[in-house]
Amino acid sequence: MKRALVIGAGPAGLMAASQLSEAGLLVTIADAKPSPARKFLMAGKSGLNLTKDEPLEDFLGHIHGPESLRRIVAAFGPEHVQRWAQSLGQSVFTGSSGRVFPKAMKASPLLRAWLAQLQARGVTLNRGWRWVGLDGGSVEFQTPSGRQILTPDVTVLALGGASWSRLGSDGKWVSILAQKGVYCTPFAPSNAGLRVAWSPHMERHFGAPIKPARLTAGDRTVLGEFVISSRGLEGSAIYAISRAVRQGAALTVDLVPGRELADVAARLAKPQGKTSLSNHLRKTLKLDPARIALLQEFSRPLPSDPQALARLVKTLPIRHKGLRPIDEAISTAGGLSFDALDDGLMIRALPGVFACGEMLDWDAPTGGYLLTTCFATGHHAGRAAANWVRNQA
């Protein structure tokens, strides 16, 4: 029986192992951590957003990568992910925003069912095995029992990006591939919060949510919510525009997305009397203290002219110091270039070695896009690796 090795036990690696074992190969998974899929479990702690239920073309519009990646995701997209979860006994439901979750909400029941299926197929999971070298067909690991070398017929790398290193994605694999002449695009934070150097008066608003708000950065506009934190701005709407901000786009926030500019100006033009400007904003626009604080933080002193003030309320420029560091980001852009891969995601310079998941150079927002793309690339690489082995016989 032909032997396959998968390095990395996250969503992409486990999906690749599923396809390899289904094809009849004897599969070993090696993971550097004592337990598998740690980032997957963390992502599902407050509700595992598996995918997004929307037209496929709309879904693919959120995946930033080459056309070949879009084809891979189309072949294992939102509907496939839902059917796959259901095949593991995990019912799913679609929320009002179109996001799809398992009914159990957390990641752990799905992961347990997945691992049980793999074990039933004879898949072996080696825990605490860190990949340290590659020499021809020999793959070297540092393990709890010392140095180990495996010689599989085919290998799939699913090593993640470079964020949340404590959970396993530390990007150290880049140096191993570089030794083989395979180079990567430098990593950059994605789906990350913004660093803001707040003035002291903002401290009382730390933890305050801003919802709803409309954020615009470059050609990207998102209606959603975010939170004022001691470190800056966090939350799903901030993550959704992080790619545009990383590329240099200025960020503005509409604090009253449900009102037109003319309506805001007309309300602000009402006589203020002896009322303070803060109270005038609260009474006329129903702005809460956190929104008023943001206005003052980024535009003090506020203009007295209603038109000018209305424009600020609708397009408040956000001054920031860039994205949070890579290790605090939910995901990373950069990694192994698709130019280094063939259509099956095999590394051209390393025949028999495939790659998938976040270690590839692509980018996608949270909300189901990121996780679905990891599943899809793992599914594709696993199938292609199994076909490659067959063709070598």
C-alpha positions, 0 to 999 in steps of 0.5 A, spaced: 500 500 500 502 506 498 504 511 503 502 518 504 504 523 509 501 530 511 504 535 515 500 539 519 493 537 522 489 544 521 483 544 517 487 544 510 491 538 512 485 534 515 482 535 509 488 533 505 488 526 509 481 525 508 482 525 500 488 521 501 485 516 505 479 515 501 483 514 495 486 508 499 493 510 501 496 509 508 496 516 511 500 519 516 499 526 519 504 529 523 503 535 527 508 539 531 503 540 537 500 535 542 493 536 539 491 537 532 487 543 529 488 548 535 487 554 531 481 551 528 478 550 535 480 557 537 476 560 531 470 556 533 470 558 540 465 563 539 461 559 534 464 556 528 463 560 522 464 554 516 462 558 510 457 563 507 451 561 504 451 566 498 451 566 490 458 562 488 460 568 484 459 573 490 463 568 494 469 568 490 469 575 489 472 575 496 477 570 495 484 574 493 488 570 489 490 567 482 484 564 477 486 557 479 485 558 486 478 561 484 477 554 480 479 550 486 474 554 491 469 553 486 470 546 486 469 545 493 465 551 495 460 553 500 455 548 498 460 542 498 462 544 505 455 544 508 454 537 505 461 535 508 459 537 515 453 534 515 456 527 512 460 527 519 453 528 523 453 535 524 447 539 522 448 546 520 444 552 520 444 559 516 444 565 520 441 572 518 447 574 515 448 568 511 453 565 515 453 558 516 454 554 523 454 547 525 448 547 530 452 545 535 456 552 534 463 550 537 468 546 533 470 541 537 464 536 536 465 536 528 473 535 529 472 529 534 467 526 528 472 528 523 478 525 527 474 519 528 472 518 521 480 518 519 482 513 525 477 508 522 480 509 515 487 507 518 490 514 519 495 515 524 496 522 527 503 523 530 503 529 535 509 533 537 512 531 531 516 538 528 518 538 521 525 540 520 528 537 514 527 534 507 532 530 503 530 527 497 524 522 499 526 523 506 522 527 511 525 529 517 522 530 524 524 532 531 519 528 536 518 527 543 522 520 542 528 524 538 529 524 531 525 520 526 525 520 518 519 518 514 520 516 506 513 517 504 510 516 497 507 523 497 507 528 502 502 534 503 504 540 506 499 544 510 503 548 515 499 554 516 501 561 515 505 565 521 499 568 525 497 565 532 504 562 533 502 559 540 497 555 536 502 552 531 502 557 525 509 560 526 512 560 519 518 557 520 517 552 514 519 558 510 527 556 511 526 549 510 523 550 503 528 556 502 534 551 502 531 547 497 530 553 492 523 554 493 522 562 496 515 565 499 512 572 499 513 575 505 508 574 510 503 580 512 497 581 517 490 580 515 484 580 518 487 584 524 485 590 528 488 597 527 493 600 532 491 607 535 494 611 540 489 614 544 488 620 548 487 619 555 479 621 554 478 615 550 480 610 556 473 610 559 470 607 552 475 601 551 470 595 550 465 599 547 461 597 541 460 601 535 454 598 531 452 599 526 457 603 522 459 603 515 467 603 513 470 605 507 477 603 505 479 604 498 474 601 493 472 596 499 466 598 503 463 594 509 457 595 513 458 592 520 461 593 527 467 594 531 469 595 538 474 600 541 479 597 545 485 599 549 490 597 543 486 600 537 480 598 533 478 591 533 472 586 530 469 583 524 468 590 520 475 592 521 478 585 519 474 586 513 477 592 510 484 590 513 487 588 506 485 595 503 488 598 509 495 594 509 495 596 501 495 603 503 488 605 503 485 611 507 480 609 512 473 613 513 467 611 518 460 613 517 457 613 524 450 613 522 449 609 516 442 609 516 441 616 515 443 620 508 448 626 509 442 631 507 438 629 513 444 629 518 446 636 516 438 638 517 438 635 524 445 638 526 442 645 523 437 645 528 438 651 534 443 648 539 441 654 544 445 653 550 446 645 549 453 643 549 455 640 542 456 633 545 449 634 547 446 637 541 449 630 537 446 626 542 439 629 541 439 630 534 442 624 531 442 619 537 449 618 537 452 614 543 458 617 548 462 612 544 461 615 537 461 622 540 468 620 543 471 618 536 468 624 533 472 628 538 478 624 538 479 624 530 476 631 529 477 636 535 475 641 535 469 639 531 466 645 526 460 649 528 458 649 521 452 643 520 454 641 513 462 640 515 460 637 521 455 632 517 460 630 513 465 628 519 459 624 522 458 621 515 466 620 513 470 620 519 477 619 517 481 614 522 488 616 524 492 609 526 498 606 526 497 600 521 495 593 523 496 589 529 502 585 529 502 578 525 502 574 531 496 577 533 492 577 526 487 572 525 490 570 518 496 572 514 497 574 506 503 572 503 507 565 503 508 560 497 507 563 491 502 559 486 507 560 481 511 555 484 506 550 484 502 546 478 495 545 477 495 540 483 498 544 488 505 540 487 511 544 488 514 544 481 521 544 484 519 538 489 516 532 485 511 529 490 510 534 495 504 538 495 502 544 499 495 547 501 491 552 506 494 558 509 501 557 507 499 559 500 499 566 498 492 568 498 488 572 502 480 572 504 476 575 510 473 572 515 466 570 515 466 563 512 471 565 506 477 564 510 476 557 512 472 555 506 478 556 502 483 552 507 478 546 506 478 547 498 485 547 497 486 541 502 481 537 498 484 539 492 491 537 494 489 531 497 486 529 491 491 531 486 497 527 491 493 521 490 492 521 483 500 523 482 501 517 486 497 512 481 500 515 475 507 513 478 505 506 478 
